[in-house]
Amino acid sequence: EKPGPAARAGKTVLMVVLALAMLFPFVYVIAVSFSSYRDVIGSGLILFPRHPTLEAYTVIFNGGIVTHALTVSLLITLVGTLVNMFMTVTMAYGLSRPGIPASRFILALVLFTLLFSPGIIPNYLLVKQLGLINTFGALILPGAISAFNLVIVRQFFMNLPPELLESARIDGANDPWILLRIVLPLSKPVLAVVALFYGVAHWNDFFAATL
């Protein structure tokens, strides 16, 4: 049965209240950031700046510390995502093609990492032995391939029409040409999702840098 007017009105009011509750922290933070120090100390709740000022942003960006931190974060996110996508796509394509030697064994190793992951100390010792301490590589290379994302991309590649790939191979195309000209254009949705996963993971990763 269709909900009555009272039920629809109740749902609308509930959704509006939930939306306002989720927007409230953002409004409060923005209002405080543009408020003066005296207004923030003197009043407990600020939804609109009484005396708008840019003092807080001047203090934050003074000295270039925040700008440098944002630059490093953007650089790690962009470069790390590109490295992740290159490693994941190439390995997923290799594991999705029939007749690849030891492909089942390599896939088993990948799936094994989903069940058993190294702890903090082995991860740190590995990075130290590779000489990557205090380098950007320590934040990118240890997680160059996500087993979960690799399985997703591999399964998508395996669902592509094999006749299309075989016809390109009959025409003389090699694997790099097939990957760049056929597989990747047909895999834009899954590649966009996986790239988003990698990018968000790099942007939110603070523990690796601290370690």
URZI-V30127 format. One record per backbone hydrogen bond with DSSP energy under -0.5 kcal/mol. NH is the residue of the N-H (numbers start at 1). CO is the residue of the C=O. E is the energy in kcal/mol with one decimal. If there is no record, write none. Layout:
# URZI-V30127
NH,CO,E  NH,CO,E
This chain:
# URZI-V30127
8,4,-2.4  9,5,-2.4  10,6,-2.4  11,7,-2.4  12,8,-2.3  13,9,-2.5  14,10,-2.4  15,11,-2.6  16,12,-2.3  17,13,-2.5  18,14,-2.4  19,15,-2.4  20,16,-2.5  21,17,-2.3  22,18,-1.9  23,19,-1.9  24,20,-1.7  25,21,-0.6  27,23,-2.3  28,24,-2.6  29,25,-2.4  30,26,-2.3  31,27,-2.5  32,28,-2.5  33,29,-2.1  34,30,-1.2  35,32,-1.2  40,36,-2.0  41,37,-2.3  42,38,-2.7  43,39,-1.8  53,34,-2.3  58,54,-2.1  59,55,-2.4  60,56,-2.2  61,57,-2.4  62,58,-0.7  64,61,-1.1  66,60,-0.7  68,64,-2.3  69,65,-2.4  70,66,-2.7  71,67,-2.3  72,68,-2.5  73,69,-2.4  74,70,-2.6  75,71,-2.5  76,72,-2.7  77,73,-2.4  78,74,-2.7  79,75,-2.7  80,76,-2.3  81,77,-2.0  82,78,-2.1  83,79,-2.5  84,80,-2.7  85,81,-2.7  86,82,-2.3  87,83,-2.5  88,84,-2.8  89,85,-2.7  90,86,-2.1  91,87,-2.0  92,88,-2.6  93,89,-2.4  94,90,-2.0  95,91,-2.4  96,92,-1.2  97,93,-0.8  97,94,-0.6  100,97,-0.9  103,100,-1.5  106,102,-2.2  107,103,-2.5  108,104,-2.2  109,105,-1.9  110,106,-2.1  111,107,-2.6  112,108,-1.9  113,109,-1.3  114,110,-0.6  114,111,-0.7  115,111,-0.8  115,112,-0.8  116,112,-2.4  123,119,-1.6  124,120,-2.5  125,121,-2.7  126,122,-2.3  127,123,-2.2  128,124,-2.4  129,125,-2.6  130,126,-1.7  131,128,-1.3  132,127,-2.4  135,132,-1.3  138,132,-0.6  138,135,-0.8  139,136,-1.5  140,136,-0.6  140,137,-0.8  141,137,-2.3  142,137,-0.6  144,141,-1.9  147,145,-0.6  150,146,-2.7  151,147,-2.2  152,148,-1.8  153,149,-2.5  154,150,-2.6  155,151,-2.4  156,152,-1.9  157,153,-2.4  158,154,-2.2  159,155,-1.1  160,157,-1.2  164,161,-0.7  165,161,-1.1  166,162,-2.6  167,163,-2.3  168,164,-1.6  169,165,-1.9  170,166,-2.3  171,167,-1.6  172,169,-1.4  173,168,-2.3  178,174,-2.5  179,175,-2.8  180,176,-2.4  181,177,-2.8  182,178,-1.9  183,178,-2.5  184,179,-2.5  186,182,-1.4  187,183,-0.7  187,184,-1.1  188,185,-0.7  191,187,-2.3  192,188,-2.4  193,189,-2.0  194,190,-2.5  195,191,-2.5  196,192,-1.9  197,193,-2.2  198,194,-2.6  199,195,-2.7  200,196,-2.5  201,197,-2.0  202,198,-2.4  203,199,-2.4  204,200,-2.2  205,201,-0.7  205,202,-0.6  206,204,-0.9  210,206,-2.0  211,207,-2.9
